[in-house]
Amino acid sequence: MDFLRPTTWGEALAAKADQPDAVPVQGGTDVMVEINFDRRRPPALLDLNRVAELREWAMVDGACRVGAGVSYAEVIRELGGPLPGLAQAARTVGSPQIRNRGSVGGNLGAASPAGDSHPPLLAAGAAVEVESRARGVRMIPAEEFYLGVKRSALEPDELIRAVHVRPATGPQYFSKIGTRNAMVIAVCSFALALHPGERRVGTGIGSAAPTPRRAPEAEDLLARELDWAAPLDPALAGRFAELCAAAAAPIDDVRGTAAYRVHAIAVMARRTLTWAWNDHLARRAA
Ligand SMILES: Cc1cc2nc3c(=O)[nH]c(=O)nc-3n(C[C@H](O)[C@H](O)[C@H](O)COP(=O)(O)OP(=O)(O)OC[C@H]3O[C@@H](n4cnc5c(N)ncnc54)[C@H](O)[C@@H]3O)c2cc1C
């Protein structure tokens, strides 16, 4: 197995162009498990750890541009203010060791329906910056990035460079159900982001469909019927929860049944909306 070690982004793109079957490695918390269990035997590994810029984040054109190699620990430490939904999700990932090594870019690269970054990225309306040597940069909206179970819109010669997320303008929440409290892949998860300026609520459903996905009809309902100055109408919250559950398309598997997941999505949707709404009203009153 070849081990490619670029030191710059340009070298990384060139290596991927010359050898599209080389598997990128950032934290290795997915890749190394697959290799250790002999589920994958790639002809080459493309180690991105020497490409320093991937570990950085910055504000670019009003959005947080989070390098693909930024770890969950860094998201928690440095981005809890602008990206509270993503930081909450990061806190639920694995263990301290996994949060130190594992990255948001790696979560996107793996494109598992259960990945914890995806629901908050969908709810916040994030875009994934990918690049190839041949065609340059493409910005892919998060909702167009996930194509199937562990399949993404990334082409074989492309690498993920960063994810762009607008700083929160309202409360955001992430909720995750696991079979225990820590070190657990989500049975299902849900993220919600209030966008008060646009009078809009974003959603993200995890581990309850072949891909992470939004609940567009539930979002439309709130865009039409929410009174942003009033307490939350419990009947409206209930209809929102039902539409979120209806947007899910889960399966029975070792972690939970489809019926349980549908029920749980409704519960998490109602809860996260209620928590976010309480915060929203408190901020208005302050
Ligand atoms: C014990 C344990 C617990 C875990 N718990 C959770 C959890 O609670 N929640 C969760 O979501 N995940 C969990 N994971 C899975 C994993 O930690 C995450 O998916 C993590 O985000 C992967 O990041 P990484 O940097 O380690 O990725 P890597 O393993 O390096 O890569 C993952 C995938 O992304 C690709 N890739 C990496 N970087 C790029 C790039 N720049 N461009 C293109 N492709 C790229 C790789 O080729 C690979 O296919 C867990 C894993 C373990 C081992």
The ligand as an SDF file (V2000), in Angstrom:
LIG
                    3D

 53 58  0  0  0  0  0  0  0  0999 V2000
  -14.8290    4.6290   18.8080 C   0  0  0  0  0  0  0  0  0  0  0  0
  -15.4540    5.5020   17.7470 C   0  0  0  0  0  0  0  0  0  0  0  0
  -16.5500    6.2920   18.0880 C   0  0  0  0  0  0  0  0  0  0  0  0
  -17.1570    7.0960   17.1080 C   0  0  0  0  0  0  0  0  0  0  0  0
  -18.2210    7.8790   17.4740 N   0  0  0  0  0  0  0  0  0  0  0  0
  -18.8180    8.6450   16.5490 C   0  0  0  0  0  0  0  0  0  0  0  0
  -19.9460    9.4530   16.9070 C   0  0  0  0  0  0  0  0  0  0  0  0
  -20.4010    9.4720   18.0570 O   0  0  0  0  0  0  0  0  0  0  0  0
  -20.5010   10.2320   15.9290 N   0  0  0  0  0  0  0  0  0  0  0  0
  -20.0130   10.2490   14.6520 C   0  0  0  0  0  0  0  0  0  0  0  0
  -20.5670   10.9690   13.8030 O   0  0  0  0  0  0  0  0  0  0  0  0
  -18.9490    9.4890   14.2930 N   0  0  0  0  0  0  0  0  0  0  0  0
  -18.3410    8.7050   15.1990 C   0  0  0  0  0  0  0  0  0  0  0  0
  -17.2690    7.9300   14.8350 N   0  0  0  0  0  0  0  0  0  0  0  0
  -16.8200    7.9420   13.4490 C   0  0  0  0  0  0  0  0  0  0  0  0
  -15.6990    8.9770   13.1440 C   0  0  0  0  0  0  0  0  0  0  0  0
  -15.0020    9.3240   14.3180 O   0  0  0  0  0  0  0  0  0  0  0  0
  -16.2540   10.2320   12.4990 C   0  0  0  0  0  0  0  0  0  0  0  0
  -16.9250    9.9230   11.3010 O   0  0  0  0  0  0  0  0  0  0  0  0
  -15.1660   11.2820   12.2190 C   0  0  0  0  0  0  0  0  0  0  0  0
  -15.7910   12.5040   11.8790 O   0  0  0  0  0  0  0  0  0  0  0  0
  -14.2190   10.8840   11.1120 C   0  0  0  0  0  0  0  0  0  0  0  0
  -13.2420   11.9070   10.9920 O   0  0  0  0  0  0  0  0  0  0  0  0
  -11.7180   11.5460   10.6720 P   0  0  0  0  0  0  0  0  0  0  0  0
  -10.9900   12.8220   10.4930 O   0  0  0  0  0  0  0  0  0  0  0  0
  -11.1770   10.5870   11.6590 O   0  0  0  0  0  0  0  0  0  0  0  0
  -11.9180   10.8300    9.2600 O   0  0  0  0  0  0  0  0  0  0  0  0
  -11.0320    9.7360    8.5250 P   0  0  0  0  0  0  0  0  0  0  0  0
  -11.1900    8.4020    9.1580 O   0  0  0  0  0  0  0  0  0  0  0  0
   -9.6460   10.2290    8.3160 O   0  0  0  0  0  0  0  0  0  0  0  0
  -11.8090    9.7470    7.1220 O   0  0  0  0  0  0  0  0  0  0  0  0
  -13.1850    9.4090    7.0510 C   0  0  0  0  0  0  0  0  0  0  0  0
  -13.6290    9.3890    5.5930 C   0  0  0  0  0  0  0  0  0  0  0  0
  -13.5370   10.6820    5.0260 O   0  0  0  0  0  0  0  0  0  0  0  0
  -12.6000   10.6850    3.9430 C   0  0  0  0  0  0  0  0  0  0  0  0
  -11.8800   11.9530    4.0490 N   0  0  0  0  0  0  0  0  0  0  0  0
  -11.2190   12.4580    5.1220 C   0  0  0  0  0  0  0  0  0  0  0  0
  -10.7720   13.7040    4.8610 N   0  0  0  0  0  0  0  0  0  0  0  0
  -11.1490   13.9830    3.5890 C   0  0  0  0  0  0  0  0  0  0  0  0
  -10.9940   15.1250    2.7390 C   0  0  0  0  0  0  0  0  0  0  0  0
  -10.3640   16.2520    3.1260 N   0  0  0  0  0  0  0  0  0  0  0  0
  -11.5260   15.0590    1.5060 N   0  0  0  0  0  0  0  0  0  0  0  0
  -12.1880   13.9530    1.0720 C   0  0  0  0  0  0  0  0  0  0  0  0
  -12.3810   12.8600    1.8410 N   0  0  0  0  0  0  0  0  0  0  0  0
  -11.8770   12.8800    3.0830 C   0  0  0  0  0  0  0  0  0  0  0  0
  -11.7340    9.4510    4.1450 C   0  0  0  0  0  0  0  0  0  0  0  0
  -11.1630    8.9760    2.9540 O   0  0  0  0  0  0  0  0  0  0  0  0
  -12.7490    8.4800    4.7190 C   0  0  0  0  0  0  0  0  0  0  0  0
  -13.5550    7.9380    3.6970 O   0  0  0  0  0  0  0  0  0  0  0  0
  -16.6490    7.1140   15.7860 C   0  0  0  0  0  0  0  0  0  0  0  0
  -15.5250    6.3250   15.4530 C   0  0  0  0  0  0  0  0  0  0  0  0
  -14.9330    5.5290   16.4170 C   0  0  0  0  0  0  0  0  0  0  0  0
  -13.7370    4.7110   16.0530 C   0  0  0  0  0  0  0  0  0  0  0  0
  1  2  1  0
  2  3  1  0
  2 52  2  0
  3  4  2  0
  4  5  1  0
  4 50  1  0
  5  6  2  0
  6  7  1  0
  6 13  1  0
  7  8  2  0
  7  9  1  0
  9 10  1  0
 10 11  2  0
 10 12  1  0
 12 13  2  0
 13 14  1  0
 14 15  1  0
 14 50  1  0
 15 16  1  0
 16 17  1  0
 16 18  1  0
 18 19  1  0
 18 20  1  0
 20 21  1  0
 20 22  1  0
 22 23  1  0
 23 24  1  0
 24 25  2  0
 24 26  1  0
 24 27  1  0
 27 28  1  0
 28 29  2  0
 28 30  1  0
 28 31  1  0
 31 32  1  0
 32 33  1  0
 33 34  1  0
 33 48  1  0
 34 35  1  0
 35 36  1  0
 35 46  1  0
 36 37  1  0
 36 45  1  0
 37 38  2  0
 38 39  1  0
 39 40  1  0
 39 45  2  0
 40 41  1  0
 40 42  2  0
 42 43  1  0
 43 44  2  0
 44 45  1  0
 46 47  1  0
 46 48  1  0
 48 49  1  0
 50 51  2  0
 51 52  1  0
 52 53  1  0
M  END
$$$$
